[in-house]
Amino acid sequence: MGPEFFSMMTVFSDSSKQPELVQQYIDKHQVTFPILSEQSSNLERHGVKGFPSAFFLDTRGKVIWQGILPRASESNDDQRPWLDRLLRQAGVEPPPIPIRWLEYDEGVEESERTSKTRLIFIEANRCGQSTRIERLLTQDDEIAGLLHDYIRIKIDGRSQLEIVKKYRASWPGDLLIIDASDQLLYRFWDHYKDIPAFKKALYDHAN
């Protein structure tokens, strides 16, 4: 998300006597958001009792949430519903959740490790069918929500033709649902105009 949706800053309290610690943090984490350094006024203003403490303010400066931020994970999809609720409470409509795609080998490895089902998107640059699929995956809210129940893999059908042949997929432009034992459960091209059938397949095979 960009600054048109929300702005973030870190406050180092009681750090004015040791500015070098703040600078070390900035250098180590390559921070690009604003950092404030103060003594105790922020602690008193918000009644901070422990560290780290987080606050979510609306555009008028009213605190609408305070607490400890959810723990970061490899994929922060789980935190988005929490953040979206806060944004809407602040009067801001959040953007769609971006789809995080894995490379084929990485996705297969994760599927084998977790026994989760994969969704493979076979695409080609400047391909009308690929563009239609991309639009379907991002602009249909119901489908976009279901995608996060899958290990999502994207391949280039032109350079990874052996994978296309392995699953007898259509190229360019197809979607495959593959279980953890590498069995094909659904091929989008077989019913590519039947969007309700695709949604049903996503529901039926979701992790």
N, C-alpha and C positions, 0 to 999 in steps of 0.2 A: 504494500500500500504506500502511496505517496503522501506528501504533506497536504494534499487537497482533502484527505480523509481524516488524518490526525497527525499531531506533532508529538514528539517524544523528547524528553530531556532527563538528565540525571542530576540529582542534587547530592553533593558531598557535604554532609553536615559536620560541623566541628573540624573542618579540615584546613581552615585558613592559616593555621600555624604550620602545616606541612603540605604546601602546594606541590612539592615534588612528588608526593604520592599520587595526586590527581594527574599530574603530567605522565607519570609512569603508566597509569591506567589508560590514558588517551593513546599513548604510543603503542602499548601492548595490544589493545583491541582495535586500533585504527578507527576510533570513534568519529562519526560524522555528525552526530546530533549535538545540540547545545548541552554544556555541562556548567552547572552553577556550583560555586564553592562558598559556603557560609559557615556561621557558627551555630546558633541554636534557634534562630527565628522560625525556620521551617518546622523544626521539631515541635515547638510550642504552638504554632499555628494549626497544625494537623494532629497534634496529640500523639506523635510517634513514640511508641514504647519499645520497639525492637527493630532490628535490621535484618534483611532489607525490607522496606515498606514501600508499597506502590499506591498511587492514587490516579484515578481517571476523572478528569474534569471536563465539563461541557464547555461550550463556546463562551458562556458567561462566567466561567471560573467556579461554578458550583461543583463540589465533589459528589459524583454519583456512584463511585465505588472506591473502596480502599481495602487493602489486604496484601497477601503475598501472591506474586504472579505465578500462573501455572508453570510447572517445570517444562523447560524446553525439551523437545524430542527431535529425532532425526527428521521427521516430517511433522510440521506443526499444524496439520489439518485438524487435529483434535481441539486446538485452541481457537480456531476460527469461529465456531458458533458462540463461544463465550465472548469474544471480541465483537462479533456482529451485534449481539444483543446490547452491548454497551454503546456502540456507535448509534444504533437506532434510538436508544434511550436519550442520547445526546442530540438527536435530530438529524443524523447523517445516515444516508443509505449506503451500506458497504458495497464494495465492488464484488463481482463473482469470485469464488475461490479458484485460484489458478490450478490447473492440472499439473501435477508433478510426475513426469515420465521417467522411467528407468531405461537403461540400455538392456538389450536382450539377455546377455549373460548375467548381469546383476539381478534382473528380475527373476530369472529362473532359479538362481541361487537362493534368493529370498523366499521364493515359493516352496522350494524343497525344505528350507530351514523352518518355515512357519506352517507348512501344509495349507497355504492359502491359494485361492484361485487367481489366475492371471487374466487380464484383459490386454490383448495385443492389438495395437493400432498399426496397420500397414499403410504407409503413406508414400506419396511421391510429390516432389516439388512441382508447382504449377499444374496440378491435376485437379480437375473439377470435382471428381468424386471424393478425393481427399479433403478438399475445401468444404464440401457439404457435410462430411463426417465431422470435421473439426467444429463446424458451426453447430451441428447437432449436439455435440458433447459439451459445448460451453454455453449455449444459449437456452437449452431446455433445463430448467431448474431441477426437475425431478431426476433427469438422467445425471446431471452434474453432481447431485447429492449422492446418487448410487455409486458413482465411480470411486468414491473414497472407501468403498468396501472391497476394493480389488487391488491387487498388485498391478500397477499400470506400466505397460511396456510400449515403447514406440520404436518401430524399425523403418528403415528406408527399403522399400521393396526392390528397388533397382540394385542396390549394393548388397542386399542380404536375401538374394533370390532363393538360396537353399532353404531358408526358413519358410518362405512362401510355398515352396514345393512340398516341404515336409507336412504342412497342414492343409495342402490343396486349397490354399486361399486364393481369392481373386486379387489381381494386381493390375493397375494401381487402385488402392482404396478399399480396405476391408477391416473388419473388426472380428477378433476371435476371442472366445472365452475358453480357457484351457485350465483344467484342474491340476492339482499338485502332482498327480501321477502322469501328467503330460497327455491326458485324453482330451480330445476336442469335444466341447459341450455345446457350442453354438457358433455358427458362422453367419455374420451379418449379411453378406452378399446373397445368401440363399433367400432372404426375405427383406431386402434392403429398403423397400417402400413401406414395410409393415412396422412402423415405429412402436405401436403398442406391443407387438411380439418381442421387439428388442428390449423394451422396458421389463416385460415379464421375465425374459431370460436373465436380465440383470438382477431382478428380485429373487428369482429361483436359485441362482448360483452365487449369491453374495456371501461373503465370509461373515 
